[in-house]
Amino acid sequence: MGQESDPELPALLGGSPVFPDGPPTWPLRDPAITSVFHALLESGDWGRYHGPHTTALSRQLADFHAVEHCLLCCSGTAAVELALRGAGVQDHDEVILAAYDFKANFQNVLALKAVPVLVDVERTTCQLDPARIEAAVTPRTRAILVSHLHGGVVDVPRIRELARGRGLAVIEDACQATGARLFGRRAGAGADVGVISFGGSKLLTAGRGGAVLTSRPEIAERIKRHVQRGNDAYPLSEMAAALLPPQVAQLDSRNRQRFAAVRTLRQMPAVARLNPFPEPPGDVEPSYYKFGFQYSPAAFGGLTRDQFVAAAHAEGVALDAGFRSNHLIHASRRFRAADELVAASHWDQTILTLHHPILLEAPQALEGFGRAIDKIFRHAEAIIRHGE
Ligand SMILES: *Cc1c(COP(=O)(O)O)cnc(C)c1O
């Protein structure tokens, strides 16, 4: 047996990859979706501006989240913009958000000519630190934008409590936590207004799309007024809307499966070495769009995060560096930093995320994941030499 096929050797060094076909693809093949496509063809609904599918989806998602209004739109990013508008954010207002957050959220605040006020995340969880908010509030603060990221959970009730007395709106970005049950509510339904995405990689997918959720009539009204201005820039297509109801129906069972897979992974010594995000609080039923880790080169014989990611990709594993922290990629005149953002800078350098599709795979795939990490660990020194 030559080195090329040595299963013990990392794929990056010429061994055989644990997953020769790469990570599982998304979305899954699903007979329910095949039926939708057939029905769309038969009815011609796939090409129509208006029809029953958006109405039905909007009602289904409002019921699922136990909110009064679900307004569909063309992307999660558009949904965040609409949520900010619905919260009444205007020129020169300040919007508080975590420094470590989805880049488009930061840019949405700027697009409304408001000022992003960045607060730090928690060192242990990488999620927005509620304790940092109070000091960031000024008379110009209008809203707080909160994202649950990489399988983590932000304490939304605590933030609502803070916001209540100050007349601030709380926006909950549940694009990465769709379907999760947090503090007795669905993610996205725990604040004044919430947002989910139907982007191509997301847990509910139609390639593109999003939704705004709210039970506050004045917020829904402001959003409706904005989207009905006549240029029709925002709507979700009938075709996209038709693809989502079967996925909503499956979401809880799939989220339970993902949660179980994450628990299995946590028990593997190789995965523990990756230093996963802490377990969610006991009453939380999480939802994993990504599963986050705090990578440390010291735990992998000095392998840098980039070297580790390259080795993981060679094994066919979808582990990636998370996104950059916004305070490190945007000119400082574009935002106000409410504090030193020390933890956000730390996470910017250390975060790793595992993409969700593997969490619905058979147990062998989870074992394979552990094996791939272990292989990289045992050959760290050779991988470093290889890179020199
Ligand atoms: C995916 C995502 C969005 C919205 O993304 P779209 O691709 O525009 O649908 C917003 N916030 C977070 C945290 C996300 O992960």
The ligand as an SDF file (V2000), in Angstrom:
LIG
                    3D

 15 15  0  0  0  0  0  0  0  0999 V2000
  -27.9330   34.2390    6.4830 C   0  0  0  0  0  0  0  0  0  0  0  0
  -28.0780   35.3070    7.4860 C   0  0  0  0  0  0  0  0  0  0  0  0
  -28.8560   36.4590    7.2450 C   0  0  0  0  0  0  0  0  0  0  0  0
  -29.5910   36.7290    5.9600 C   0  0  0  0  0  0  0  0  0  0  0  0
  -28.9630   36.2770    4.8460 O   0  0  0  0  0  0  0  0  0  0  0  0
  -29.5870   36.1760    3.3770 P   0  0  0  0  0  0  0  0  0  0  0  0
  -28.5590   35.4050    2.6730 O   0  0  0  0  0  0  0  0  0  0  0  0
  -29.7060   37.5940    2.8840 O   0  0  0  0  0  0  0  0  0  0  0  0
  -30.9110   35.5100    3.4210 O   0  0  0  0  0  0  0  0  0  0  0  0
  -28.9540   37.4040    8.2420 C   0  0  0  0  0  0  0  0  0  0  0  0
  -28.3500   37.2110    9.4390 N   0  0  0  0  0  0  0  0  0  0  0  0
  -27.6180   36.1370    9.7120 C   0  0  0  0  0  0  0  0  0  0  0  0
  -27.0070   35.9830   11.0620 C   0  0  0  0  0  0  0  0  0  0  0  0
  -27.4560   35.1370    8.7570 C   0  0  0  0  0  0  0  0  0  0  0  0
  -26.7000   34.0560    9.0350 O   0  0  0  0  0  0  0  0  0  0  0  0
  1  2  1  0
  2  3  1  0
  2 14  2  0
  3  4  1  0
  3 10  2  0
  4  5  1  0
  5  6  1  0
  6  7  2  0
  6  8  1  0
  6  9  1  0
 10 11  1  0
 11 12  2  0
 12 13  1  0
 12 14  1  0
 14 15  1  0
M  END
$$$$
